[in-house]
Amino acid sequence: MKQLPITPDAPKLLGEKMKSFSPQQLSAIFSIRVDLPGGIYPHYEKVKRLPPPEGLTAEEHWLGIAAARLAASRSVSLFQKDGAPFWFTEPSCVRANLSQLDKRAAGSIATNGHEVNSSEQERYFARSLIEEPFSSSVLEGAATTRQIAKKMIEEDRQPRTKDERMVLNNYLAMRYVKRVSTQPLTPELIKEIHRIVCEGTMENPEKCGNFRSSTDNVAVYDDLSNEVLHFPPPAEELQYRIESLCRFCNEDSTNENFVHPLIKAIILHFMIGYDHPFVDGNGRTARALFYWYAVKSGYWLMEYISISKTIMKAPAQYGKAYLHTESDRGDLTYFIIHQLNVMIESFNDLFIYMERRKQKIDAFVAAIADKSLNHRQSFILNEAARNRMRSTTISAHQKSHGVSYLTARKDLEELSEAGYFQKRKRGRENVYLAAPNLLERLTKPIAPRATESSL
């Protein structure tokens, strides 16, 4: 990846060449749309390699595209390093994706013919709470495995390495942004999220939760070539810039200046990356703030997806979205399109995961119906498979089903011997824990069911 040159100044070039254009050329230039057929929103670097419309050069093709975009543009009260405002357009692909996300992200979790109940929703939320911090950390260089991260969080153990600490911090930040989702955005809130994200991972602990200073040499580099991709604004401007960002996020969106909440969340994400207010951890902070604003705006289902996991599939495209915006005179549309596509793909991943799990549960129900299980064992396996219970004891099972201690013990021992539950000692009592990958253990044989006459 390399830094891109600034795109040609379309208004200036149009003014210079207007008199030299023929009526046909002018008609062709001003008939060009904001986006190309198929919903493509190309950068100048791509446009100049595309075959232009008949009678136009590649540069004139770009002038038509740029003119259409400027005519349809909406500026925001956030500014580039040269003082020009950032702006965006809403081409058809943006409107279509926003419509789809409005239905998905503010609705209910459901698969074909199956609406997910509250306990299953908690399972999906727990999954995303682990997936997002892991992927977000890996994007910023953490080296650990998903299995290690998941086990560390589930077992509530302390991290052993800096990389594990990054994952745990991101997990804590995700929980924190949900708790404070009703609060307005303030510089202090941004600093607190950064503090949570970076605690115990920075070379200089004093920089944790504090904006960078003029003595900090901060820039964004390409990982391979070490080329500078972005110099952020001076540290002296940070307080004003962050306060402006907070005003932009907090202002009423129901008036004539309405900006779609998901676009606002994406712009918030972009601006933290652009302003780079911290020495390190800006990306993780930006993504946490994106979730904060989306949940605050009523898009509660955003909690269940991992945008970092999707970004990690093609991290270069994430970087290019920043570069395209900066090189094309502050056009945020590139980053907005990228992030909307990320959200759509993340939701697709979520629903594929849910559908697969539903199929596994359906197969599980069908399979245990064919096993030699009594009704009590079938009930407890269904509860465990649907994550409505994680463990039980002989006394609890006895009380729930109104059977003798020996019958309850026999039920659970048979399930343990079959591999469906794992028996652990807790004090003087045995605890039966639902086995990992319970749904995959159906192929194991289970002990013959005892007849009622033997109980």
C-alpha positions as CSV (number, residue, x, y, z in Angstrom):
1,M,0.0,0.0,0.0
2,K,1.3,3.5,-0.8
3,Q,0.1,7.0,-0.3
4,L,-2.1,8.4,-3.1
5,P,-1.7,11.7,-4.9
6,I,-4.4,14.3,-4.4
7,T,-7.1,14.0,-7.1
8,P,-7.5,16.7,-9.8
9,D,-9.3,19.8,-8.7
10,A,-12.6,19.3,-10.7
11,P,-14.1,22.8,-10.2
12,K,-10.9,24.5,-11.2
13,L,-10.4,22.3,-14.3
14,L,-14.0,22.7,-15.4
15,G,-13.7,26.5,-15.2
16,E,-10.5,26.4,-17.2
17,K,-11.8,24.1,-19.9
18,M,-15.5,25.0,-20.1
19,K,-15.1,27.2,-23.2
20,S,-13.2,24.6,-25.1
21,F,-15.8,21.8,-24.6
22,S,-18.2,21.2,-27.4
23,P,-22.0,20.9,-26.6
24,Q,-21.7,17.2,-27.0
25,Q,-18.8,17.0,-24.6
26,L,-20.6,19.1,-22.1
27,S,-23.8,17.0,-22.4
28,A,-21.7,13.8,-21.9
29,I,-19.8,15.3,-18.9
30,F,-22.9,16.5,-17.1
31,S,-24.9,13.3,-17.7
32,I,-22.4,11.3,-15.7
33,R,-23.7,10.0,-12.4
34,V,-22.3,10.0,-8.9
35,D,-21.5,6.3,-9.2
36,L,-21.0,4.1,-12.2
37,P,-23.3,1.3,-13.3
38,G,-23.4,-1.5,-10.8
39,G,-23.1,0.9,-7.8
40,I,-19.4,1.3,-8.3
41,Y,-17.9,4.4,-6.6
42,P,-14.4,4.5,-8.1
43,H,-11.5,6.6,-7.0
44,Y,-9.6,8.7,-9.6
45,E,-6.8,6.1,-9.7
46,K,-9.3,3.6,-11.0
47,V,-11.2,6.0,-13.2
48,K,-8.2,6.9,-15.2
49,R,-7.7,3.3,-16.2
50,L,-11.3,2.7,-17.2
51,P,-12.5,3.2,-20.8
52,P,-14.2,6.6,-20.7
53,P,-17.6,7.4,-22.3
54,E,-17.4,8.0,-26.1
55,G,-16.0,11.4,-27.0
56,L,-14.4,12.0,-23.6
57,T,-10.8,11.5,-22.2
58,A,-10.2,9.8,-18.9
59,E,-9.6,13.2,-17.3
60,E,-12.9,14.5,-18.7
61,H,-14.6,11.3,-17.4
62,W,-13.3,12.1,-13.9
63,L,-14.4,15.7,-14.2
64,G,-18.0,14.5,-14.9
65,I,-17.9,12.1,-11.9
66,A,-16.4,14.7,-9.6
67,A,-18.9,17.4,-10.6
68,A,-21.8,15.0,-10.0
69,R,-20.4,14.1,-6.6
70,L,-19.9,17.7,-5.6
71,A,-23.4,18.6,-6.7
72,A,-24.8,15.8,-4.5
73,S,-22.4,16.3,-1.6
74,R,-23.2,17.0,2.0
75,S,-20.5,18.6,4.1
76,V,-20.1,17.9,7.8
77,S,-18.8,20.1,10.6
78,L,-15.5,18.2,10.7
79,F,-12.4,19.4,9.0
80,Q,-9.3,18.2,7.1
81,K,-5.8,19.3,8.0
82,D,-6.1,22.1,5.4
83,G,-9.3,23.4,7.0
84,A,-11.6,22.2,4.2
85,P,-14.7,20.3,5.5
86,F,-15.2,16.6,5.1
87,W,-18.2,15.6,2.9
88,F,-20.0,12.6,1.6
89,T,-22.6,11.6,-0.9
90,E,-25.3,8.9,-0.8
91,P,-25.1,6.9,-4.0
92,S,-27.5,4.0,-4.6
93,C,-25.3,1.4,-3.0
94,V,-25.2,3.4,0.2
95,R,-28.9,3.9,0.4
96,A,-29.5,0.2,-0.4
97,N,-27.1,-1.0,2.3
98,L,-28.6,1.5,4.9
99,S,-32.1,0.2,4.1
100,Q,-30.9,-3.4,4.6
101,L,-29.1,-2.6,7.8
102,D,-32.1,-0.7,9.2
103,K,-34.1,-3.9,8.9
104,R,-31.4,-6.1,10.3
105,A,-29.6,-4.2,13.0
106,A,-32.7,-2.8,14.7
107,G,-34.9,-5.9,14.3
108,S,-34.9,-9.3,15.9
109,I,-32.5,-12.2,15.5
110,A,-34.2,-14.8,13.4
111,T,-33.4,-17.5,10.9
112,N,-35.7,-19.2,8.5
113,G,-38.8,-20.2,10.5
114,H,-37.0,-19.8,13.8
115,E,-36.8,-16.7,16.0
116,V,-34.0,-16.8,18.4
117,N,-35.0,-16.7,22.1
118,S,-33.4,-14.5,24.7
119,S,-31.0,-17.1,26.1
120,E,-29.8,-17.9,22.6
121,Q,-29.3,-14.2,21.9
122,E,-27.1,-14.1,25.0
123,R,-25.0,-16.9,23.6
124,Y,-24.5,-15.0,20.3
125,F,-23.7,-11.9,22.2
126,A,-21.1,-13.8,24.3
127,R,-19.6,-15.1,21.0
128,S,-19.3,-11.6,19.5
129,L,-17.9,-10.2,22.8
130,I,-15.0,-12.7,22.3
131,E,-14.7,-12.5,18.5
132,E,-14.6,-8.7,18.2
133,P,-11.8,-8.1,20.8
134,F,-9.8,-10.9,19.4
135,S,-10.0,-9.7,15.8
136,S,-9.6,-6.1,16.7
137,S,-6.4,-6.9,18.6
138,V,-5.0,-9.0,15.8
139,L,-5.6,-6.1,13.3
140,E,-3.2,-4.1,15.5
141,G,-0.5,-6.8,15.8
142,A,-1.5,-9.0,18.6
143,A,-0.2,-12.6,18.2
144,T,-2.4,-15.1,20.0
145,T,-4.9,-17.7,18.9
146,R,-8.7,-17.5,19.0
147,Q,-8.9,-20.6,21.2
148,I,-6.5,-19.1,23.7
149,A,-8.4,-15.8,23.8
150,K,-11.7,-17.5,24.2
151,K,-10.5,-19.8,27.0
152,M,-8.9,-16.8,28.8
153,I,-12.1,-14.8,28.7
154,E,-14.4,-17.7,29.6
155,E,-12.2,-18.9,32.5
156,D,-11.8,-15.3,33.7
157,R,-8.0,-15.8,34.0
158,Q,-5.4,-13.0,33.9
159,P,-3.5,-12.5,30.7
160,R,0.0,-14.0,30.5
161,T,1.3,-11.9,27.6
162,K,1.0,-8.4,26.2
163,D,-1.0,-9.8,23.3
164,E,-3.4,-11.6,25.6
165,R,-3.8,-8.3,27.5
166,M,-4.8,-6.5,24.3
167,V,-7.6,-9.0,23.7
168,L,-8.8,-8.8,27.3
169,N,-8.7,-5.0,27.2
170,N,-10.8,-5.0,24.1
171,Y,-13.3,-7.4,25.6
172,L,-13.6,-5.1,28.7
173,A,-14.0,-2.1,26.4
174,M,-16.8,-3.8,24.5
175,R,-18.6,-4.4,27.8
176,Y,-18.0,-0.8,28.9
177,V,-19.3,0.9,25.7
178,K,-22.6,-1.0,26.2
179,R,-22.9,0.2,29.8
180,V,-22.4,3.9,28.8
181,S,-24.4,3.8,25.6
182,T,-26.9,6.3,27.0
183,Q,-24.3,8.9,27.7
184,P,-23.3,11.8,25.4
185,L,-19.9,11.7,23.7
186,T,-17.2,13.7,25.6
187,P,-13.4,13.9,25.3
188,E,-13.3,12.2,28.7
189,L,-15.4,9.3,27.5
190,I,-13.1,8.8,24.5
191,K,-10.1,8.9,26.8
192,E,-11.7,6.4,29.2
193,I,-12.3,3.9,26.3
194,H,-8.7,4.4,25.3
195,R,-7.5,3.8,28.8
196,I,-9.4,0.5,29.0
197,V,-8.2,-0.6,25.6
198,C,-4.5,0.2,26.3
199,E,-4.0,-0.5,30.0
200,G,-0.9,-2.5,30.5
201,T,0.1,-2.6,26.8
202,M,1.8,0.8,26.2
203,E,5.6,1.4,26.5
204,N,4.8,4.7,28.3
205,P,1.9,4.1,30.8
206,E,1.4,7.8,31.1
207,K,0.1,7.9,27.5
208,C,-2.7,5.5,28.4
209,G,-6.0,7.5,28.4
210,N,-4.3,10.8,27.4
211,F,-4.0,12.6,24.1
212,R,-0.7,12.7,22.4
213,S,1.5,15.8,22.8
214,S,3.6,17.9,20.4
215,T,6.7,15.9,21.4
216,D,5.2,12.6,20.2
217,N,6.3,11.6,16.7
218,V,3.1,9.9,15.4
219,A,2.4,8.8,11.9
220,V,0.7,5.9,10.1
221,Y,3.2,3.6,8.3
222,D,2.8,0.8,5.7
223,D,3.7,-2.4,7.5
224,L,5.8,-3.7,4.6
225,S,7.5,-0.7,3.0
226,N,7.5,1.5,6.2
227,E,6.3,4.3,3.9
228,V,4.4,7.1,5.7
229,L,0.7,6.8,4.7
230,H,-0.8,9.5,7.0
231,F,0.5,12.4,9.1
232,P,-2.3,13.3,11.6
233,P,-3.2,16.9,12.5
234,P,-0.9,18.7,15.0
235,A,-1.3,17.7,18.6
236,E,-2.1,21.3,19.5
237,E,-5.4,21.0,17.5
238,L,-6.6,17.8,19.2
239,Q,-8.7,19.3,21.9
240,Y,-10.6,21.5,19.5
241,R,-11.0,18.7,16.9
242,I,-12.2,16.1,19.5
243,E,-14.7,18.6,20.9
244,S,-16.0,19.3,17.4
245,L,-16.3,15.5,16.9
246,C,-18.3,15.2,20.1
247,R,-20.6,18.1,19.0
248,F,-21.2,16.4,15.7
249,C,-22.1,13.1,17.4
250,N,-24.3,14.7,20.1
251,E,-26.3,17.1,17.9
252,D,-29.9,16.4,17.2
253,S,-30.3,14.3,14.1
254,T,-34.0,14.9,13.7
255,N,-33.7,18.4,12.1
256,E,-32.8,19.5,8.6
257,N,-29.2,18.4,9.1
258,F,-30.2,14.8,9.6
259,V,-27.3,12.3,9.1
260,H,-28.2,8.6,9.2
261,P,-27.0,7.2,12.5
262,L,-24.9,4.5,10.9
263,I,-23.2,7.0,8.7
264,K,-22.5,9.1,11.9
265,A,-21.1,6.0,13.6
266,I,-18.8,5.3,10.5
267,I,-17.6,9.0,10.5
268,L,-16.8,8.8,14.2
269,H,-14.8,5.6,13.4
270,F,-13.0,7.4,10.6
271,M,-12.2,10.6,12.5
272,I,-10.5,8.8,15.4
273,G,-8.3,7.1,12.8
274,Y,-7.7,10.4,10.9
275,D,-7.0,12.6,14.0
276,H,-5.0,9.8,15.7
277,P,-5.4,11.4,19.1
278,F,-3.4,8.8,20.9
279,V,0.1,7.5,20.6
280,D,-1.2,3.9,20.1
281,G,-4.5,2.1,20.2
282,N,-6.4,4.5,17.9
283,G,-7.9,1.7,15.7
284,R,-9.2,-0.3,18.7
285,T,-10.6,2.9,20.2
286,A,-12.2,3.9,16.9
287,R,-13.9,0.5,16.5
288,A,-15.2,0.5,20.1
289,L,-16.6,4.0,19.6
290,F,-18.4,2.8,16.4
291,Y,-20.1,0.1,18.5
292,W,-20.9,2.7,21.2
293,Y,-22.7,5.0,18.7
294,A,-24.5,2.2,16.8
295,V,-25.9,0.8,20.1
296,K,-26.7,4.2,21.4
297,S,-28.7,4.9,18.2
298,G,-30.9,1.8,18.7
299,Y,-29.0,-0.6,16.4
300,W,-28.8,-3.1,19.3
301,L,-28.1,-6.0,17.0
302,M,-24.7,-4.5,16.2
303,E,-23.6,-6.0,19.5
304,Y,-23.8,-9.4,17.9
305,I,-21.5,-8.9,14.9
306,S,-17.7,-8.5,14.6
307,I,-16.7,-5.8,12.2
308,S,-13.0,-6.5,13.0
309,K,-13.3,-10.1,12.0
310,T,-14.6,-9.0,8.6
311,I,-12.0,-6.2,8.2
312,M,-9.3,-8.8,9.0
313,K,-10.2,-10.8,5.9
314,A,-9.0,-7.9,3.7
315,P,-7.1,-5.4,5.9
316,A,-5.6,-3.6,2.8
317,Q,-9.1,-2.6,1.7
318,Y,-9.6,-1.0,5.2
319,G,-6.5,1.0,4.7
320,K,-7.3,2.0,1.2
321,A,-10.7,3.4,2.3
322,Y,-8.8,5.8,4.5
323,L,-6.4,6.7,1.8
324,H,-9.1,7.2,-0.9
325,T,-11.0,9.6,1.4
326,E,-7.9,11.7,2.3
327,S,-6.6,11.8,-1.3
328,D,-9.9,12.7,-2.8
329,R,-10.3,16.0,-1.0
330,G,-12.2,14.7,2.1
331,D,-14.8,12.5,0.4
332,L,-15.9,10.2,3.2
333,T,-18.1,8.1,0.8
334,Y,-15.3,5.7,0.2
335,F,-15.0,4.9,3.9
336,I,-18.8,4.8,4.3
337,I,-19.2,2.3,1.5
338,H,-16.4,0.1,2.8
339,Q,-17.8,0.0,6.3
340,L,-21.4,-0.6,5.2
341,N,-20.1,-3.5,3.1
342,V,-18.2,-4.8,6.2
343,M,-21.5,-4.6,8.3
344,I,-23.5,-6.4,5.6
345,E,-20.9,-9.2,5.4
346,S,-20.6,-9.4,9.2
347,F,-24.4,-9.8,9.5
348,N,-24.3,-12.5,6.8
349,D,-21.6,-14.3,8.9
350,L,-23.8,-14.0,12.0
351,F,-26.9,-15.4,10.2
352,I,-24.9,-18.3,8.7
353,Y,-23.6,-19.1,12.1
354,M,-27.1,-19.0,13.6
355,E,-28.6,-21.1,10.8
356,R,-25.9,-23.7,11.2
357,R,-26.5,-23.8,15.0
358,K,-30.2,-24.1,14.4
359,Q,-29.6,-27.0,12.1
360,K,-27.3,-28.7,14.7
361,I,-30.0,-28.3,17.3
362,D,-32.6,-29.7,15.0
363,A,-30.4,-32.6,14.3
364,F,-29.7,-33.0,18.0
365,V,-33.4,-33.1,18.8
366,A,-34.0,-35.7,16.1
367,A,-31.0,-37.8,17.2
368,I,-31.8,-37.9,20.9
369,A,-35.3,-39.0,20.0
370,D,-33.7,-42.1,18.6
371,K,-31.4,-42.7,21.6
372,S,-32.3,-44.8,24.6
373,L,-33.0,-41.8,26.8
374,N,-35.7,-41.3,29.4
375,H,-37.7,-38.1,29.3
376,R,-35.7,-36.5,32.0
377,Q,-32.4,-37.1,30.2
378,S,-33.9,-35.8,26.9
379,F,-35.1,-32.7,28.8
380,I,-31.7,-31.9,30.4
381,L,-29.8,-32.4,27.1
382,N,-32.2,-30.1,25.3
383,E,-31.7,-27.4,28.0
384,A,-27.9,-27.8,27.7
385,A,-27.9,-27.8,23.9
386,R,-29.9,-24.6,23.8
387,N,-27.5,-23.0,26.4
388,R,-30.4,-22.6,28.9
389,M,-28.2,-24.4,31.5
390,R,-24.5,-25.1,31.8
391,S,-24.4,-27.4,34.8
392,T,-26.5,-29.3,37.3
393,T,-26.2,-31.4,40.4
394,I,-27.9,-34.6,41.5
395,S,-29.9,-32.8,44.1
396,A,-31.1,-30.1,41.6
397,H,-32.0,-32.8,39.1
398,Q,-33.8,-34.7,41.8
399,K,-35.8,-31.7,42.8
400,S,-36.7,-30.6,39.2
401,H,-38.1,-34.0,38.3
402,G,-39.4,-35.3,41.6
403,V,-37.4,-38.6,41.5
404,S,-35.3,-40.3,44.1
405,Y,-31.7,-39.5,44.7
406,L,-30.6,-42.8,43.1
407,T,-32.7,-42.2,40.0
408,A,-31.3,-38.7,39.6
409,R,-27.8,-39.9,40.1
410,K,-28.3,-42.7,37.5
411,D,-29.6,-40.2,34.9
412,L,-26.6,-37.9,35.3
413,E,-24.0,-40.7,35.5
414,E,-25.3,-42.2,32.2
415,L,-25.1,-38.8,30.5
416,S,-21.6,-38.4,31.9
417,E,-20.5,-41.8,30.7
418,A,-21.8,-41.1,27.2
419,G,-19.7,-37.9,27.1
420,Y,-22.6,-35.5,27.1
421,F,-21.7,-34.1,30.5
422,Q,-18.4,-33.9,32.5
423,K,-18.4,-34.7,36.2
424,R,-16.4,-32.4,38.4
425,K,-16.0,-32.2,42.2
426,R,-17.1,-29.0,43.9
427,G,-16.5,-29.3,47.6
428,R,-18.4,-32.5,48.7
429,E,-20.8,-32.4,45.8
430,N,-20.5,-33.6,42.2
431,V,-21.3,-31.1,39.5
432,Y,-22.2,-32.2,36.0
433,L,-21.1,-29.7,33.3
434,A,-22.4,-29.7,29.8
435,A,-19.6,-31.0,27.6
436,P,-17.8,-28.7,25.1
437,N,-19.2,-29.3,21.5
438,L,-22.2,-31.0,23.0
439,L,-24.0,-31.0,19.6
440,E,-21.2,-32.9,17.9
441,R,-21.2,-35.7,20.5
442,L,-24.4,-37.3,19.3
443,T,-22.6,-40.1,17.5
444,K,-21.3,-41.5,20.7
445,P,-23.4,-44.4,22.1
446,I,-25.2,-44.0,25.3
447,A,-26.0,-46.5,28.0
448,P,-29.4,-48.3,27.6
449,R,-32.3,-46.6,29.2
450,A,-33.4,-48.0,32.4
451,T,-37.0,-49.2,32.5
452,E,-39.4,-47.5,34.9
453,S,-39.8,-50.8,36.8
454,S,-36.1,-50.7,37.7
455,L,-36.2,-47.2,39.2
